[in-house]
Each structure stands twice: as C-alpha cells, then as structure tokens.
Amino acid sequence: MSLTEAQLRAVNHTDGNLQLIACAGSGKTEVVARHIAGLLTPIDAGGAALLPRNIVAFTFTEKAAAELRQRTLDRCAEQELNLVGAAEMYIGTIHGFCLELLRTEVPRFLKYDVLDETQQTLFVDRSSARSGLTATSTLQGRRLRRYVDTRVYIGALGLLIERLVFQMLERLTS
C-alpha cells in the first residue's frame, strides 16, 4: 500500500506521542502498524530502537486492536525485526489498559472485566429500560426496541462518547 504525504509524516513521527483521527477505511491501521514497526527498528536501520514494553497503542474496539496487533507483527516480520518481549507491547482499548492497571495496583479489581461487543449487547438488552434503550427514539420518532435496535443504540452512544472525548482533547490542546 502506498501512503499519502500526511500518512508518511505520521509513520515517521518520532517527536512524542502520536494521535491519528481519520475516517473509516483511510489507512489508520496500516499507518499505526508501520509507525510501531519503525519505533521498534534499530537506530542503525533508521528506527528509534524502542523496546516492545515501551509501546502503547489504543484503538476503540477489541476487533480493531486484534487487527492492529496482527498487522504490526506482520510489518515487523517483513523488516525481520527481532521482537524479544513482543508480549509486553500493549495494543488494545483504553478500557482494557485501564483495567489491567487497576488489576495490577488494586487487587479487588481482579474480578472485573471489560465487556466485548456481544457481552455489551446482551447487557444493554437485559437492562434496556435502565440503559435508556427503550426510552430513546429514532429521528423519525419511533421508539427503539430491545433486541431489534440494540446495536444502533450502542453505536449512537459510541459516537456521542467519541465526540465528548474529542471536545475534551480540544480543550486540553487549546
């Protein structure tokens, strides 16, 4: 895959943290995978020579994290990088990262887990009134229904949460 100029700048970025915001299908996963591979590449080969334990990459879903993890390993294999300690590299959701941190520091959180997409859907269905599902309407005024509209509702909540995160980031950076 050939990259645009903006994508190449992101791949080659070495000055601090990197945040990518782009639409679906724009090549974010490939850019981040190549960026991580570059960070793991030895200095004499043009990389940053970071150890895998120094890599933390967040995505929004476990599915996206699995794709990014695999693509990163593929890009590293293409460059024939020796990835001793690859298991210490964190590629996942921020929820999973925070949960692991809590489990490490506060033993009572060992019994908690992050819900995957299926578990989240079942949870919202089981508590449809308390979660707000059945109290919400479409733009046309039709009430959302349990089991039928659950994924639409979860998707809408995800967009609202994402917007809140972007607003917070804008406030922090301005």
Protein Blocks (a to p, Z undefined) as FASTA:
>chain_A
ZZdfklmmmmmpcghcadddddehilmmmmmmmmmmmmmpcfklopaopafklpccddfb
fklmmmmmmmmmmmmmmnopacehklmpccddfklmmmmmmmmmmmklmmgccddfklmm
mmmmmmmmmnommmpccfkopacdehklmmmmmmmmmmmmmmmmmmmmmmmmZZ
